[in-house]
Amino acid sequence: MIELTGKRALVTGAARGIGAGIAIELAAKGADVAITYERSADRAAEVVRAIKANGRHGIAIQADSADPAAVKRSVEAAAGQLGGLDILVNNAGIGRVGPLTELGLADLDALLNINVRAVVLASQAAIPHLREGGRIISIGSTLAERVPFAGSTVYAMTKSALHAFTRGLSRELGPQGITVNLVQPGSIDTDMNPADGEQADQLRSLTALGRYGKAEEIAAVVAFLASPAAGLITGAMITADAGFSA
Ligand code: NDP
């Protein structure tokens, strides 16, 4: 039984895609939820409406994960407006594909800043608010386990950085009864990786189940990890990838 009544959550990058699915699922299980977004104010407002339709408190905060001050401000705003913070979901992420020789400095910085640095900074800002039973859940990628094609070298590298971060932080926060875990999706049908995209058939063919996942299927894993039922799980990489890494 997944029960999050009374919990307060912040989900980064949740105007669309996996983050939106997570925010709505956490609200459906009883949590009040703050989300961040970069540009999609209208989509963020839709997610807030869906949170409120579950009878929960929902707020949207514009914050570019590439901006350290904005990341810190968003965590403080979420904790302030929700009256505390129990769950941080580091979901915001970007992909950049292509040969390493063609990856420019701006793209490299964006990948590192959004996929790695923002996770560290949001966690740093959230820790003083978290209590016993608190949760830090980050969204990695199955590409940190297996990279079966060319073109995503640095993206995969940013996601593998979250392995050591998750393990190390679980040791740091374990004595306080706070768990830290990483969810590693495979191909999930979103704007980032549409199920009818150019590479979709190749990606599907690399899975055991022969299909893409849905945002709701990742949200279900996150909701479980956020719940008291998952209290023994920490420092773990939970892969939900249709068997892509099998
Ligand atoms: P989408 O591109 O569909 O959505 C990304 C979300 O993150 C949007 O809400 C977007 O906000 C937000 N976002 C992007 N950049 C920033 C930023 N700089 N600051 C704040 N918010 C930002 O991505 P997905 O839902 O597919 O991906 C979510 C996470 O899951 C990412 O970490 C991704 O790496 C990971 N993942 C995705 C997989 C997939 O197949 N889809 C597979 C494995 C991992 P806005 O709308 O305002 O731009």
py3Dmol code that shows the C-alpha trace and the ligand (Angstrom):
import py3Dmol

protein = """\
ATOM      1  CA  MET A   1       0.000   0.000   0.000  1.00  0.00           C
ATOM      2  CA  ILE A   2       1.530   3.289  -1.101  1.00  0.00           C
ATOM      3  CA  GLU A   3       0.441   6.056   1.218  1.00  0.00           C
ATOM      4  CA  LEU A   4       1.889   9.557   1.110  1.00  0.00           C
ATOM      5  CA  THR A   5      -0.746  11.510   2.999  1.00  0.00           C
ATOM      6  CA  GLY A   6       0.747  14.507   4.759  1.00  0.00           C
ATOM      7  CA  LYS A   7       4.027  14.324   2.805  1.00  0.00           C
ATOM      8  CA  ARG A   8       5.383  17.368   0.994  1.00  0.00           C
ATOM      9  CA  ALA A   9       7.277  16.833  -2.241  1.00  0.00           C
ATOM     10  CA  LEU A  10       9.286  18.849  -4.743  1.00  0.00           C
ATOM     11  CA  VAL A  11       9.663  17.423  -8.254  1.00  0.00           C
ATOM     12  CA  THR A  12      12.066  19.274 -10.536  1.00  0.00           C
ATOM     13  CA  GLY A  13      11.361  19.640 -14.257  1.00  0.00           C
ATOM     14  CA  ALA A  14       7.776  18.497 -13.953  1.00  0.00           C
ATOM     15  CA  ALA A  15       5.804  20.537 -16.477  1.00  0.00           C
ATOM     16  CA  ARG A  16       5.912  17.667 -18.968  1.00  0.00           C
ATOM     17  CA  GLY A  17       6.965  14.057 -19.405  1.00  0.00           C
ATOM     18  CA  ILE A  18       8.195  11.844 -16.592  1.00  0.00           C
ATOM     19  CA  GLY A  19       8.290  14.668 -14.027  1.00  0.00           C
ATOM     20  CA  ALA A  20       4.652  15.567 -14.658  1.00  0.00           C
ATOM     21  CA  GLY A  21       3.698  11.910 -14.252  1.00  0.00           C
ATOM     22  CA  ILE A  22       5.602  11.716 -10.970  1.00  0.00           C
ATOM     23  CA  ALA A  23       4.073  14.923  -9.580  1.00  0.00           C
ATOM     24  CA  ILE A  24       0.533  13.778 -10.358  1.00  0.00           C
ATOM     25  CA  GLU A  25       1.113  10.274  -8.963  1.00  0.00           C
ATOM     26  CA  LEU A  26       2.565  11.615  -5.700  1.00  0.00           C
ATOM     27  CA  ALA A  27      -0.519  13.843  -5.349  1.00  0.00           C
ATOM     28  CA  ALA A  28      -2.801  10.891  -6.115  1.00  0.00           C
ATOM     29  CA  LYS A  29      -1.151   9.065  -3.204  1.00  0.00           C
ATOM     30  CA  GLY A  30      -1.788  11.994  -0.879  1.00  0.00           C
ATOM     31  CA  ALA A  31       1.234  14.312  -1.097  1.00  0.00           C
ATOM     32  CA  ASP A  32       1.246  18.067  -1.528  1.00  0.00           C
ATOM     33  CA  VAL A  33       3.516  18.760  -4.482  1.00  0.00           C
ATOM     34  CA  ALA A  34       5.629  21.658  -5.755  1.00  0.00           C
ATOM     35  CA  ILE A  35       7.096  21.432  -9.244  1.00  0.00           C
ATOM     36  CA  THR A  36       9.723  23.392 -11.112  1.00  0.00           C
ATOM     37  CA  TYR A  37       9.838  24.133 -14.812  1.00  0.00           C
ATOM     38  CA  GLU A  38      12.050  26.153 -17.110  1.00  0.00           C
ATOM     39  CA  ARG A  39       9.846  27.489 -19.927  1.00  0.00           C
ATOM     40  CA  SER A  40       6.531  25.618 -20.047  1.00  0.00           C
ATOM     41  CA  ALA A  41       4.427  27.826 -17.761  1.00  0.00           C
ATOM     42  CA  ASP A  42       1.137  26.669 -19.312  1.00  0.00           C
ATOM     43  CA  ARG A  43       2.015  22.981 -19.030  1.00  0.00           C
ATOM     44  CA  ALA A  44       3.171  23.552 -15.438  1.00  0.00           C
ATOM     45  CA  ALA A  45      -0.185  25.174 -14.646  1.00  0.00           C
ATOM     46  CA  GLU A  46      -1.938  22.090 -16.072  1.00  0.00           C
ATOM     47  CA  VAL A  47       0.090  19.842 -13.770  1.00  0.00           C
ATOM     48  CA  VAL A  48      -0.798  22.043 -10.797  1.00  0.00           C
ATOM     49  CA  ARG A  49      -4.481  21.724 -11.752  1.00  0.00           C
ATOM     50  CA  ALA A  50      -4.107  17.935 -11.825  1.00  0.00           C
ATOM     51  CA  ILE A  51      -2.447  17.981  -8.387  1.00  0.00           C
ATOM     52  CA  LYS A  52      -5.283  20.111  -7.017  1.00  0.00           C
ATOM     53  CA  ALA A  53      -7.865  17.800  -8.608  1.00  0.00           C
ATOM     54  CA  ASN A  54      -6.535  15.199  -6.168  1.00  0.00           C
ATOM     55  CA  GLY A  55      -7.407  17.549  -3.317  1.00  0.00           C
ATOM     56  CA  ARG A  56      -3.743  18.367  -2.663  1.00  0.00           C
ATOM     57  CA  HIS A  57      -1.799  21.604  -2.488  1.00  0.00           C
ATOM     58  CA  GLY A  58       0.107  22.224  -5.727  1.00  0.00           C
ATOM     59  CA  ILE A  59       2.508  24.973  -6.746  1.00  0.00           C
ATOM     60  CA  ALA A  60       4.647  25.659  -9.824  1.00  0.00           C
ATOM     61  CA  ILE A  61       7.976  27.455  -9.524  1.00  0.00           C
ATOM     62  CA  GLN A  62       9.885  28.766 -12.527  1.00  0.00           C
ATOM     63  CA  ALA A  63      13.527  27.820 -11.983  1.00  0.00           C
ATOM     64  CA  ASP A  64      16.231  27.008 -14.502  1.00  0.00           C
ATOM     65  CA  SER A  65      18.144  24.003 -13.154  1.00  0.00           C
ATOM     66  CA  ALA A  66      21.268  25.362 -14.848  1.00  0.00           C
ATOM     67  CA  ASP A  67      21.172  28.372 -12.508  1.00  0.00           C
ATOM     68  CA  PRO A  68      22.507  27.540  -9.011  1.00  0.00           C
ATOM     69  CA  ALA A  69      20.675  30.439  -7.334  1.00  0.00           C
ATOM     70  CA  ALA A  70      17.393  29.418  -8.958  1.00  0.00           C
ATOM     71  CA  VAL A  71      17.797  25.826  -7.791  1.00  0.00           C
ATOM     72  CA  LYS A  72      18.347  26.919  -4.183  1.00  0.00           C
ATOM     73  CA  ARG A  73      15.509  29.439  -4.369  1.00  0.00           C
ATOM     74  CA  SER A  74      13.116  26.800  -5.713  1.00  0.00           C
ATOM     75  CA  VAL A  75      13.820  24.414  -2.836  1.00  0.00           C
ATOM     76  CA  GLU A  76      13.320  27.186  -0.265  1.00  0.00           C
ATOM     77  CA  ALA A  77      10.112  28.320  -2.003  1.00  0.00           C
ATOM     78  CA  ALA A  78       8.749  24.768  -2.072  1.00  0.00           C
ATOM     79  CA  ALA A  79       9.550  24.152   1.603  1.00  0.00           C
ATOM     80  CA  GLY A  80       8.207  27.579   2.550  1.00  0.00           C
ATOM     81  CA  GLN A  81       4.922  27.287   0.682  1.00  0.00           C
ATOM     82  CA  LEU A  82       4.273  23.636   1.552  1.00  0.00           C
ATOM     83  CA  GLY A  83       5.257  24.101   5.206  1.00  0.00           C
ATOM     84  CA  GLY A  84       8.251  21.754   4.969  1.00  0.00           C
ATOM     85  CA  LEU A  85       9.733  19.127   2.693  1.00  0.00           C
ATOM     86  CA  ASP A  86       9.736  15.332   2.922  1.00  0.00           C
ATOM     87  CA  ILE A  87      10.508  14.215  -0.629  1.00  0.00           C
ATOM     88  CA  LEU A  88      12.857  15.642  -3.268  1.00  0.00           C
ATOM     89  CA  VAL A  89      12.654  14.173  -6.751  1.00  0.00           C
ATOM     90  CA  ASN A  90      15.556  15.291  -8.956  1.00  0.00           C
ATOM     91  CA  ASN A  91      13.953  14.721 -12.347  1.00  0.00           C
ATOM     92  CA  ALA A  92      14.904  17.696 -14.556  1.00  0.00           C
ATOM     93  CA  GLY A  93      17.313  16.586 -17.240  1.00  0.00           C
ATOM     94  CA  ILE A  94      18.306  17.209 -20.819  1.00  0.00           C
ATOM     95  CA  GLY A  95      19.669  15.053 -23.602  1.00  0.00           C
ATOM     96  CA  ARG A  96      22.172  16.020 -26.288  1.00  0.00           C
ATOM     97  CA  VAL A  97      23.026  13.420 -28.902  1.00  0.00           C
ATOM     98  CA  GLY A  98      25.784  13.235 -31.482  1.00  0.00           C
ATOM     99  CA  PRO A  99      29.455  12.348 -31.817  1.00  0.00           C
ATOM    100  CA  LEU A 100      31.708  13.537 -29.007  1.00  0.00           C
ATOM    101  CA  THR A 101      33.826  15.480 -31.496  1.00  0.00           C
ATOM    102  CA  GLU A 102      30.764  17.613 -32.291  1.00  0.00           C
ATOM    103  CA  LEU A 103      29.721  18.327 -28.724  1.00  0.00           C
ATOM    104  CA  GLY A 104      30.317  22.022 -28.096  1.00  0.00           C
ATOM    105  CA  LEU A 105      31.288  23.573 -24.794  1.00  0.00           C
ATOM    106  CA  ALA A 106      27.825  25.073 -24.273  1.00  0.00           C
ATOM    107  CA  ASP A 107      26.179  21.658 -24.663  1.00  0.00           C
ATOM    108  CA  LEU A 108      28.762  20.030 -22.393  1.00  0.00           C
ATOM    109  CA  ASP A 109      28.175  22.668 -19.714  1.00  0.00           C
ATOM    110  CA  ALA A 110      24.392  22.358 -20.022  1.00  0.00           C
ATOM    111  CA  LEU A 111      24.530  18.569 -19.637  1.00  0.00           C
ATOM    112  CA  LEU A 112      26.793  18.765 -16.599  1.00  0.00           C
ATOM    113  CA  ASN A 113      24.964  21.684 -14.991  1.00  0.00           C
ATOM    114  CA  ILE A 114      21.412  20.369 -15.392  1.00  0.00           C
ATOM    115  CA  ASN A 115      21.920  16.598 -15.141  1.00  0.00           C
ATOM    116  CA  VAL A 116      24.562  16.597 -12.394  1.00  0.00           C
ATOM    117  CA  ARG A 117      25.238  19.929 -10.664  1.00  0.00           C
ATOM    118  CA  ALA A 118      21.554  20.743 -10.135  1.00  0.00           C
ATOM    119  CA  VAL A 119      21.012  17.345  -8.483  1.00  0.00           C
ATOM    120  CA  VAL A 120      23.817  18.091  -6.035  1.00  0.00           C
ATOM    121  CA  LEU A 121      22.610  21.638  -5.357  1.00  0.00           C
ATOM    122  CA  ALA A 122      18.935  20.751  -4.920  1.00  0.00           C
ATOM    123  CA  SER A 123      19.865  17.926  -2.555  1.00  0.00           C
ATOM    124  CA  GLN A 124      22.150  20.258  -0.585  1.00  0.00           C
ATOM    125  CA  ALA A 125      19.335  22.774  -0.240  1.00  0.00           C
ATOM    126  CA  ALA A 126      16.749  20.119   0.655  1.00  0.00           C
ATOM    127  CA  ILE A 127      18.735  18.276   3.341  1.00  0.00           C
ATOM    128  CA  PRO A 128      18.201  20.845   6.136  1.00  0.00           C
ATOM    129  CA  HIS A 129      14.432  20.486   5.613  1.00  0.00           C
ATOM    130  CA  LEU A 130      14.304  16.670   5.572  1.00  0.00           C
ATOM    131  CA  ARG A 131      13.442  14.652   8.671  1.00  0.00           C
ATOM    132  CA  GLU A 132      13.356  10.947   9.578  1.00  0.00           C
ATOM    133  CA  GLY A 133      11.549   9.184   6.719  1.00  0.00           C
ATOM    134  CA  GLY A 134      12.731  11.806   4.222  1.00  0.00           C
ATOM    135  CA  ARG A 135      13.464  10.831   0.639  1.00  0.00           C
ATOM    136  CA  ILE A 136      15.829  11.951  -2.104  1.00  0.00           C
ATOM    137  CA  ILE A 137      15.025  10.203  -5.385  1.00  0.00           C
ATOM    138  CA  SER A 138      16.875  11.072  -8.583  1.00  0.00           C
ATOM    139  CA  ILE A 139      16.074  10.106 -12.145  1.00  0.00           C
ATOM    140  CA  GLY A 140      19.064   8.571 -13.902  1.00  0.00           C
ATOM    141  CA  SER A 141      18.988   6.453 -17.041  1.00  0.00           C
ATOM    142  CA  THR A 142      19.499   2.859 -18.047  1.00  0.00           C
ATOM    143  CA  LEU A 143      22.227   4.270 -20.313  1.00  0.00           C
ATOM    144  CA  ALA A 144      24.367   4.459 -17.167  1.00  0.00           C
ATOM    145  CA  GLU A 145      24.267   0.637 -17.178  1.00  0.00           C
ATOM    146  CA  ARG A 146      24.635  -0.095 -20.871  1.00  0.00           C
ATOM    147  CA  VAL A 147      25.420   2.124 -23.877  1.00  0.00           C
ATOM    148  CA  PRO A 148      24.649  -0.093 -26.880  1.00  0.00           C
ATOM    149  CA  PHE A 149      25.011   2.590 -29.562  1.00  0.00           C
ATOM    150  CA  ALA A 150      27.051   5.699 -30.340  1.00  0.00           C
ATOM    151  CA  GLY A 151      25.957   9.275 -29.783  1.00  0.00           C
ATOM    152  CA  SER A 152      25.036   9.552 -26.125  1.00  0.00           C
ATOM    153  CA  THR A 153      28.462   9.366 -24.477  1.00  0.00           C
ATOM    154  CA  VAL A 154      28.289  12.436 -22.275  1.00  0.00           C
ATOM    155  CA  TYR A 155      24.566  12.099 -21.504  1.00  0.00           C
ATOM    156  CA  ALA A 156      25.270   8.555 -20.258  1.00  0.00           C
ATOM    157  CA  MET A 157      28.252   9.845 -18.299  1.00  0.00           C
ATOM    158  CA  THR A 158      26.112  12.443 -16.515  1.00  0.00           C
ATOM    159  CA  LYS A 159      23.660   9.744 -15.486  1.00  0.00           C
ATOM    160  CA  SER A 160      26.419   7.427 -14.233  1.00  0.00           C
ATOM    161  CA  ALA A 161      27.671  10.247 -11.995  1.00  0.00           C
ATOM    162  CA  LEU A 162      24.412   9.804 -10.085  1.00  0.00           C
ATOM    163  CA  HIS A 163      25.440   6.265  -9.078  1.00  0.00           C
ATOM    164  CA  ALA A 164      28.254   7.429  -6.802  1.00  0.00           C
ATOM    165  CA  PHE A 165      26.231  10.448  -5.675  1.00  0.00           C
ATOM    166  CA  THR A 166      23.345   8.201  -4.610  1.00  0.00           C
ATOM    167  CA  ARG A 167      25.584   5.712  -2.851  1.00  0.00           C
ATOM    168  CA  GLY A 168      27.645   8.350  -1.068  1.00  0.00           C
ATOM    169  CA  LEU A 169      24.694  10.427   0.056  1.00  0.00           C
ATOM    170  CA  SER A 170      22.837   7.354   1.312  1.00  0.00           C
ATOM    171  CA  ARG A 171      25.745   6.827   3.730  1.00  0.00           C
ATOM    172  CA  GLU A 172      25.628  10.451   4.798  1.00  0.00           C
ATOM    173  CA  LEU A 173      21.881  10.591   5.447  1.00  0.00           C
ATOM    174  CA  GLY A 174      21.290   7.027   6.627  1.00  0.00           C
ATOM    175  CA  PRO A 175      21.846   7.876  10.309  1.00  0.00           C
ATOM    176  CA  GLN A 176      18.979  10.402  10.043  1.00  0.00           C
ATOM    177  CA  GLY A 177      16.600   7.796   8.578  1.00  0.00           C
ATOM    178  CA  ILE A 178      16.580   9.519   5.175  1.00  0.00           C
ATOM    179  CA  THR A 179      16.857   7.316   2.080  1.00  0.00           C
ATOM    180  CA  VAL A 180      18.554   8.213  -1.208  1.00  0.00           C
ATOM    181  CA  ASN A 181      17.815   6.265  -4.377  1.00  0.00           C
ATOM    182  CA  LEU A 182      18.188   6.423  -8.139  1.00  0.00           C
ATOM    183  CA  VAL A 183      15.500   5.377 -10.625  1.00  0.00           C
ATOM    184  CA  GLN A 184      16.875   4.464 -14.044  1.00  0.00           C
ATOM    185  CA  PRO A 185      14.266   4.567 -16.805  1.00  0.00           C
ATOM    186  CA  GLY A 186      14.662   3.020 -20.208  1.00  0.00           C
ATOM    187  CA  SER A 187      12.936   4.552 -23.208  1.00  0.00           C
ATOM    188  CA  ILE A 188       9.880   6.411 -21.979  1.00  0.00           C
ATOM    189  CA  ASP A 189       7.473   8.062 -24.415  1.00  0.00           C
ATOM    190  CA  THR A 190       8.003  11.798 -23.821  1.00  0.00           C
ATOM    191  CA  ASP A 191       9.011  14.880 -25.811  1.00  0.00           C
ATOM    192  CA  MET A 192      12.650  13.927 -25.124  1.00  0.00           C
ATOM    193  CA  ASN A 193      12.269  10.436 -26.573  1.00  0.00           C
ATOM    194  CA  PRO A 194       8.991  10.028 -28.494  1.00  0.00           C
ATOM    195  CA  ALA A 195       7.819   6.475 -29.161  1.00  0.00           C
ATOM    196  CA  ASP A 196       7.347   7.453 -32.820  1.00  0.00           C
ATOM    197  CA  GLY A 197      10.743   9.163 -33.123  1.00  0.00           C
ATOM    198  CA  GLU A 198      13.486   8.371 -35.627  1.00  0.00           C
ATOM    199  CA  GLN A 199      15.386   6.062 -33.261  1.00  0.00           C
ATOM    200  CA  ALA A 200      12.343   4.532 -31.595  1.00  0.00           C
ATOM    201  CA  ASP A 201      12.328   1.204 -33.453  1.00  0.00           C
ATOM    202  CA  GLN A 202      16.015   0.650 -32.714  1.00  0.00           C
ATOM    203  CA  LEU A 203      15.471   1.455 -29.041  1.00  0.00           C
ATOM    204  CA  ARG A 204      12.452  -0.849 -28.848  1.00  0.00           C
ATOM    205  CA  SER A 205      14.424  -3.662 -30.467  1.00  0.00           C
ATOM    206  CA  LEU A 206      17.008  -3.460 -27.657  1.00  0.00           C
ATOM    207  CA  THR A 207      14.424  -4.189 -24.955  1.00  0.00           C
ATOM    208  CA  ALA A 208      13.247  -7.552 -23.680  1.00  0.00           C
ATOM    209  CA  LEU A 209       9.618  -6.447 -23.643  1.00  0.00           C
ATOM    210  CA  GLY A 210       9.779  -4.868 -27.095  1.00  0.00           C
ATOM    211  CA  ARG A 211       8.180  -1.616 -26.026  1.00  0.00           C
ATOM    212  CA  TYR A 212       8.548   1.883 -24.658  1.00  0.00           C
ATOM    213  CA  GLY A 213       7.482   2.708 -21.131  1.00  0.00           C
ATOM    214  CA  LYS A 214       5.002   5.360 -20.039  1.00  0.00           C
ATOM    215  CA  ALA A 215       5.681   8.206 -17.600  1.00  0.00           C
ATOM    216  CA  GLU A 216       3.143   6.605 -15.260  1.00  0.00           C
ATOM    217  CA  GLU A 217       5.285   3.465 -15.041  1.00  0.00           C
ATOM    218  CA  ILE A 218       8.252   5.474 -13.754  1.00  0.00           C
ATOM    219  CA  ALA A 219       5.961   7.485 -11.480  1.00  0.00           C
ATOM    220  CA  ALA A 220       4.758   4.254  -9.867  1.00  0.00           C
ATOM    221  CA  VAL A 221       8.344   3.283  -8.996  1.00  0.00           C
ATOM    222  CA  VAL A 222       9.058   6.732  -7.562  1.00  0.00           C
ATOM    223  CA  ALA A 223       5.847   6.721  -5.506  1.00  0.00           C
ATOM    224  CA  PHE A 224       6.813   3.352  -4.030  1.00  0.00           C
ATOM    225  CA  LEU A 225      10.326   4.543  -3.151  1.00  0.00           C
ATOM    226  CA  ALA A 226       8.820   7.675  -1.580  1.00  0.00           C
ATOM    227  CA  SER A 227       6.487   5.634   0.597  1.00  0.00           C
ATOM    228  CA  PRO A 228       7.189   4.186   4.061  1.00  0.00           C
ATOM    229  CA  ALA A 229       6.938   0.710   2.478  1.00  0.00           C
ATOM    230  CA  ALA A 230      10.347   1.308   0.848  1.00  0.00           C
ATOM    231  CA  GLY A 231      12.047   2.299   4.084  1.00  0.00           C
ATOM    232  CA  LEU A 232      14.744  -0.383   3.779  1.00  0.00           C
ATOM    233  CA  ILE A 233      15.824   0.658   0.283  1.00  0.00           C
ATOM    234  CA  THR A 234      18.659   3.167   0.133  1.00  0.00           C
ATOM    235  CA  GLY A 235      21.759   3.711  -1.972  1.00  0.00           C
ATOM    236  CA  ALA A 236      20.022   1.644  -4.660  1.00  0.00           C
ATOM    237  CA  MET A 237      19.761   1.890  -8.427  1.00  0.00           C
ATOM    238  CA  ILE A 238      16.265   0.789  -9.460  1.00  0.00           C
ATOM    239  CA  THR A 239      16.115   0.168 -13.198  1.00  0.00           C
ATOM    240  CA  ALA A 240      12.760   0.232 -15.010  1.00  0.00           C
ATOM    241  CA  ASP A 241      13.709  -0.182 -18.651  1.00  0.00           C
ATOM    242  CA  ALA A 242      11.658  -2.951 -20.293  1.00  0.00           C
ATOM    243  CA  GLY A 243      14.777  -5.122 -20.091  1.00  0.00           C
ATOM    244  CA  PHE A 244      17.018  -2.776 -22.107  1.00  0.00           C
ATOM    245  CA  SER A 245      19.952  -3.547 -19.805  1.00  0.00           C
ATOM    246  CA  ALA A 246      19.174  -7.254 -19.370  1.00  0.00           C
TER     247      ALA A 246
END
"""
ligand_1 = """\
48
NDP
P 11.195 15.955 -21.301
O 12.178 16.665 -22.166
O 10.010 15.340 -21.903
O 10.738 16.938 -20.112
C 11.743 17.598 -19.412
C 11.168 18.353 -18.247
O 12.281 18.905 -17.550
C 10.301 19.516 -18.662
O 9.285 19.716 -17.713
C 11.267 20.685 -18.668
O 10.694 21.946 -18.353
C 12.207 20.317 -17.548
N 13.500 20.925 -17.759
C 14.364 20.754 -18.793
N 15.432 21.549 -18.639
C 15.222 22.234 -17.478
C 15.957 23.233 -16.795
N 17.111 23.707 -17.261
N 15.443 23.720 -15.644
C 14.270 23.272 -15.169
N 13.514 22.351 -15.785
C 14.005 21.838 -16.929
O 12.068 14.855 -20.521
P 11.643 13.448 -19.894
O 10.402 13.595 -19.131
O 11.752 12.421 -20.941
O 12.888 13.209 -18.902
C 12.814 13.419 -17.510
C 14.049 12.805 -16.867
O 14.098 11.417 -17.188
C 15.368 13.397 -17.353
O 16.267 13.468 -16.271
C 15.836 12.392 -18.388
O 17.229 12.421 -18.559
C 15.359 11.102 -17.766
N 15.199 9.983 -18.688
C 14.303 10.025 -19.726
C 14.175 8.942 -20.573
C 13.220 8.910 -21.705
O 13.291 7.967 -22.525
N 12.296 9.842 -21.832
C 15.004 7.743 -20.392
C 15.895 7.790 -19.268
C 15.981 8.873 -18.463
P 10.134 22.933 -19.512
O 8.951 22.219 -20.087
O 9.781 24.185 -18.798
O 11.233 23.066 -20.509
"""
view = py3Dmol.view(width=600, height=400)
view.addModel(protein, "pdb")
view.setStyle({"model": 0}, {"cartoon": {"style": "trace"}})
view.addModel(ligand_1, "xyz")
view.setStyle({"model": 1}, {"stick": {}})
view.zoomTo()
view.show()
